[in-house]
Amino acid sequence: EELDRTMEVPKPVRMHWTGCPNTCAQVQVADIGFMGCMTRDENKKVVEGVDIFIGGKVGADSHLGDLIHKGIPCKDVVPVV
């Protein structure tokens, strides 16, 4: 919802989010995938965060997305995306 309010995207974007270490939500095959993790914020405090994957596809041209950001605190996800 926040991304819809702050930017215009010409086509639908598939976003998957999971906290499962077995990647149950298949974050690697989403346009943008978020894998929950624990990370540290700017004060070195342990906080909830995400690893961000982009470019995954399913179907005839299927391939896994690339990990582009690791350990982003959840409060920083929207600006990063």
C-alpha positions as CSV (number, residue, x, y, z in Angstrom):
1,E,0.0,0.0,0.0
2,E,2.8,2.4,0.8
3,L,4.5,1.7,-2.5
4,D,1.2,2.3,-4.3
5,R,0.9,5.7,-2.6
6,T,4.5,6.8,-3.4
7,M,5.2,5.5,-6.9
8,E,3.5,4.6,-10.1
9,V,4.3,1.3,-11.6
10,P,3.1,0.5,-15.2
11,K,2.4,-3.2,-14.6
12,P,1.6,-5.5,-11.6
13,V,4.6,-6.5,-9.4
14,R,4.6,-9.8,-7.6
15,M,5.9,-9.5,-4.1
16,H,6.4,-12.5,-1.8
17,W,7.3,-12.2,1.9
18,T,8.3,-15.0,4.2
19,G,9.9,-15.5,7.6
20,C,10.3,-19.2,6.9
21,P,14.0,-20.4,6.5
22,N,12.7,-23.0,4.1
23,T,11.5,-20.2,1.8
24,C,7.9,-21.3,1.9
25,A,6.6,-18.2,0.2
26,Q,9.1,-18.7,-2.7
27,V,10.7,-15.3,-2.4
28,Q,13.2,-16.3,-5.1
29,V,10.6,-16.5,-7.8
30,A,8.9,-13.2,-7.1
31,D,9.5,-9.9,-8.9
32,I,10.5,-8.7,-5.4
33,G,11.0,-11.2,-2.6
34,F,11.5,-10.5,1.1
35,M,13.0,-13.1,3.3
36,G,12.6,-12.3,7.0
37,C,15.8,-12.3,9.2
38,M,17.3,-10.7,12.2
39,T,19.7,-7.9,11.6
40,R,21.2,-4.8,13.4
41,D,20.0,-1.2,13.0
42,E,22.2,1.9,12.9
43,N,22.6,1.7,16.7
44,K,23.8,-2.0,16.5
45,K,20.5,-3.1,18.2
46,V,19.1,-6.5,17.0
47,V,15.9,-5.9,15.0
48,E,13.6,-7.6,12.5
49,G,14.8,-7.2,9.0
50,V,14.7,-8.7,5.5
51,D,16.9,-9.9,2.7
52,I,15.6,-8.6,-0.6
53,F,15.6,-10.6,-3.9
54,I,14.6,-9.3,-7.3
55,G,13.9,-10.7,-10.8
56,G,12.6,-14.1,-10.1
57,K,10.3,-15.7,-12.7
58,V,8.0,-18.8,-13.0
59,G,6.9,-20.6,-16.1
60,A,8.8,-21.4,-19.3
61,D,11.5,-18.7,-18.7
62,S,11.8,-19.5,-14.9
63,H,14.8,-18.5,-12.9
64,L,15.6,-17.5,-9.3
65,G,15.9,-13.9,-8.4
66,D,19.1,-12.3,-7.2
67,L,19.8,-11.3,-3.6
68,I,20.4,-7.6,-3.9
69,H,20.2,-6.4,-0.2
70,K,20.9,-8.4,2.9
71,G,19.8,-7.6,6.4
72,I,17.7,-4.5,5.8
73,P,15.9,-3.4,9.0
74,C,12.1,-3.5,8.4
75,K,11.8,0.2,9.1
76,D,14.0,0.9,6.1
77,V,12.3,-1.5,3.6
78,V,10.1,1.1,1.8
79,P,12.9,3.6,1.1
80,V,15.1,0.8,-0.1
81,V,12.5,-0.7,-2.5
